[in-house]
Amino acid sequence: MARLLLLSSSGCGRGDGIAAASDALLLALQQLGHQARLICLAQPTAAQPALLALLALLALHIRLGFLLRVLWQLLRLRPDQLIVCHLHLAPVALLWHRLRGIPYSVIVHGLEISPSPSRLRQRALLAARAPIAVSRWSADRLRRWPPLANAAIPCLPNTFRAERFHAALVDPAARPRLRAGFGLDPELPLLLSVCRLAASERYKGVDRMLLALPELLSQLGPLQYVVAGRGDDLPRLKALAGQLGLERWFRPIGFVAEAQLPVLYALADAFALPSCGEGFGIVFLEALACGTPVLAGNRDGSVDALAGGRLGLLVDPLDQRAIASGLRRLLLRQGPRFWFDRRHLSAAVRRCHGPEAYRRRVEALFGRG
């Protein structure tokens, strides 16, 4: 049984992509028999001693509290290996590696891989046992660094919570009532995106969805484009929708609690997020697991999430006509038959990216305890 300490920028059930990936890795390692613990920068661990909790609260900088928690667990657990779940935390592992010789791995996701990283992060990554990427796109971004140009970088695609996201969620007879509960039209076709609406994350492609909608509306008639999420880019998106005459069809519904997300996925006729900078995209897996056909971009880690186009439709995310054409195909149910059979689609994504498949991949990288 190996003692493993995971360091992440987020986790412990916070709900964002890094948190979900970190929590899933922790669970898989524990199920494989390892003694594994997770420390998150954004949220203290439940097992933190009272004295260190007090010190963390008194600290003027949250990173000091994080470092105190890391130090406590390093002394308490005496780990055999560190697993860094976000590149920005790799220097912490490098420091302990130099002090005690403990090996560490670094998992990289995507946009945190800067074309010109700081020297400290470069040293921290190069001293790691091996970088691990969540997608081939992320691995390719790493290889742009000259020292890693020819490196063999293993991939660990993300998984999803299969006990929460699955096809048996919504009785067809209840769909109108459930849609109305979200403030949506019970009858109109429903396109869905779920993402943060932050100006820093425009790569996700909500604006490109809006630009594609007029053509789609002219071909198929009225529909509703629902976006679940919040952020500082929403005023710009609303203004763009107004310029395009989409006020009636663009329905930003704000934050949706995690407990309600599976039902919202299941109520959609198609899920779409034509991103061009996504490291992987757990939201695609969640939508697929709920039986909803998916459109994604073909220029980033979304390709791996959709298994190269086997699980969903990949289009050029920078071509609004391609987006419109792809959405039309999904709404008209044109494509492989299992894409439009909720139970079969859900079973397919579970075989490819479910907890059992993910655990096998984790075992291949870290072994059994």
N, C-alpha and C positions, 0 to 999 in steps of 0.2 A: 504493500500500500504506500503510494507516494504522498507526501505532504505538499500540496500545491497552494500557492497564494495568488489570487487574481487581483489585478489592479485595473480599475476602470474609471472613466470620467463620469459614468452614469450606470445605474442598475438598481437592484433592490426593489424592483417593481415599479419604477418611475414611468415606464410606458413608451419612451422614445426608442429609436432603432438601436442605438448603442446599448441602452439598458436591456432591451429584449435579447440582444445577442449575448451580452455578458451573463445574464441570468440563465439563458439556455445552456451556455457552456458550463457554468457552475453545476447545474443540475445533471448534465450528462456526465461530467467527471465524477460526481458523487455516486451516480448510478453505476459507474464502472468500478467503484470500490475505492476511489481515491479520497483522501482526507483533504477536501478543498474548501477554501473560504474566499469570499469576495469583499474587497474594500472599494468603496465608491467615493470619488471626489465630491459628487453632488449630494450625497446623503450618507450619514453615518451608519455603520453596521449596528444591528440590534445588540450584538454581544459586546459592544464597547464598554469598558469599565467606567464607573462613575467619575473617577478622578480625571481620566483622559477626556471624558465628555465635557467636564467643567473647563479643562484647559482649552478644548476646541472652541467652546462658547466664548471664552475670554479672548481668544486670538482675534486680532483685527483682520486677519486674512484667512479665508477659508482653506487655502492650501496648507497653511500651518497645521490646521486641525487634521487635514488629510495625512500629512507627513507624520503626525503624532500617532494616528491610528495605524499607519503602515509600520512604524517602528515598534509599536506594541505587539502587533501580530507577528512581525519578524522574530522578536524575542520570545514570544509565547509559542508560536507554532513551529519555529525553526524549519522553514520549508526546504524541501529538496529542490524546488524549482519555482520561479515566478512566471506568471503569464500576464503580460501587459495587453489589455484589451483596447487600448487607444494609444497611438504613436506618441502623442504629446506627453504621456506619462513614462515613456521609455527611459528618460534620464534618471528617474528614481530607481529603476531596476539596475541601471548601469552603475550607480553609486554603490548599491549593496553588492553587486557582482564584484566590484573592485575591492570592497572591504572584506568580503567573506568568500568570494569565488563561487557564489550560487549562480547556476545557469538560468537563463530566462528566454522566453519566446515573446514575440511581438505580433499582435494581430492588427492588420491594417484594413481600413474600410474603403477609403476613396479620396475624398476631397482634402483630408488632412495631409495627404502626400503632396507636399509643395514641390514645385520644380526646383526651388533653391532653398532647401531646408537649412536650419541653423546647424552650425558645426557640432553642437552638442547632440542634437537629434540624430545627425548622421553617425556620430561615434556610437550613440546608444543603439542604433539599428544594426550597425556593422558588428557590434560586439555580441549581439543576440545569437542564440543557438540557431535560429532560423526565423525569418519573417514569414508570416502566414497571411494570405490574402483571402477575403471573403468572396472574391470573384476573379475571373481571368482579367477583367478590365482593371481591377485594382492591382493585380500582379504586374500588368503591363505598365501601369503608372510608376510602380516601384523600379522597374527595369530602366526607366529613363534616367535614374541616377547612375552615373558612369560606374561606380564600384559594383553595382548590381546588374549591369547590363546583360550578363550571361548567366545570372543566378537561376537555379531551380527553385521556384517559389511554390510551395504547396498551397492548395485552395481548401478552405473550409466554408462552403456555402451555408448561409443562415437557415434556421428552421422557424417554426411557428408553434403556437400553443394549440395542438390538435384537440385538446379537451374543450377548448373555448370556441375555436373557429372550425365549424363543420357544416355539412349540408342540411342536417335535420333540425333547422332552426325556425322556419316559417311555414305555417300552413297556408297553402295558396289562397284559401278562402279568407284568411285574415290579412292579406297583403294590403287591401285598401285602407282598412282601419289602422294598421301599423304605419303606413305611409302618412296618413293624416296626423298621426301622433308626432311625427317629426315636422309637421307643418308643410308637407309636400302634397302635390296633386296626386290623388289616388289612382288616376287612370293614365296620365301621360307617361311615355317611356322615360326612364330615369338613367342618366349617365352620372357616374359618381367618381370623384377624386377625394382622397384623404391625404392631407399633407399639411405641414406648417406653411402659412402664407407669409413668409419672411422675405424681405427684399434681398437678403443674402442667399436665398434658396430659390431664385427665379428659374434656375436650371430644371426644376421639377416640371415646368411646362404648362401651368394653368393658363397663362396668357395665350400660349399657342393653341390650347383647347378652345379658348374664346374666339380666336381668329378663324378656327376651322368650323365653328358652329353655324355661321350664316349659310355656307354651302350645304351643310347637313340639313338644316331646317328647310332649305329650298327643295331638297330632294325627298325628305321624309315627313315634313310637316312638323307640328308642334312637339316639343320634348322639353324636359327640364334637366339642366346641368347643375348638379348638386355638389358643392365643395364643403367638406367637413374639415375644419381647421381654423386657426386664427393667426394673426400676425400683422406686422406693420405694412405689408404690401397690399392689404385688402382695399384701402381707398383707391389705389392705382388700378386695381383689377375692376372695381366697380365703375370707375371712370371709363375704362376701356370698354366694358360691357355697354355702358351708355352710348359711347361713340358708335358702337356696332349695332345699336338698336336691340340689345339683348336683355333689357331690363326685366322682361316678363319671364325669360327662360333661364337666367343665371340666378341660382339659389344658394348663396353662401349661408350655411346654417351654423357657423361657429364651431366651438369645441363640442365634441361628442364624447361622453364618458366611455371608458374602455368597455364597460359592461354592455353598452348599447351598440358598440361598433359591429359585432357580428350580425345583429339583426339588420343594421343599415346596409352592410355588404349584401346580405341575402335579398334585400328589397330592390337592389339595383338590377337593371337589365344588362349593364356593362360597366366595368371599372376601367378607368383610363388615367394614365399618368405618363405622358410622353417626355420623360426626362432625358437629359443628356449629361448628367453628372452624378448619377446614383451609384453608390458603391455596390449595392445589391438590390434592396427594396423588399423588406419583409411585408409591406402592405400588399404586394402582389400575391404573396403566398396566402395571406389572410383572406383576400377576396376570392381567390381560386378555391380555397378550402371551404368557403361558404357557397360554392357552386356558381360563382359569377364569372362570366367570360371576361378576359383581360386584354387590354391593349397597352403596349409599352414601347419605349424607344429602343432602337437597335445600335446605340452608340456607347452604352455604358454597362454597368453590372446587371441591369435589367435582363440582359440576354441570358445570363446564367440563371436568374430567378425563373424565367420562362423556359428553361431547358433548351435554349437555342431556337425557340419558336414552337416547340412541341406542345407546350402547355397553354400557349396564348399567342396573340398576334403581335409581331414586331414590325414597326414602321420607322421610317426616318423621322426623328422627332423635330427636325428643323424644316420639315416640308408640311405646311398646313394642309395642302391638298391630299397628301398621303395620310395625314391624320384623319381628315374628313372621310376619305374613302375607306379607311380601316374601321372607323366607327360605324359607318353605314353597313359594312359587312357583318359586324357583330350584331347590330340591331336587327338586321334581316336574317340572322342566323345562317350565315354563309361561312362555312369552314368545317373542320373535322366534327363529326357528329357528337363526340363526347364533350366538346367544349360547351354544348348547350344542354347537356344532361347533368343536372346539379350533382347527383350522387356519383356519377362516373368521373366527373371533373374533380370533385373533392377527393375521391380515392386515388386519382392519378397524381395529384400534388402531394398527397400523403406518402405515396410510394417513393416519390422523388426527393422530397424535402421534409418529410415528417420526422417526428422524434426518433423513430427507430433507425432511419437512414442517417440522420445526423449523428446519433450515438456511434454508429459504425465508423463514420468518418473521424470522430473525435478519438475513438479507440486506435485507429490507424496512426494518428499523430502522437498520442500521449500514452497509449497502452492501457492495460487494465491495472487496477490497484491490487 
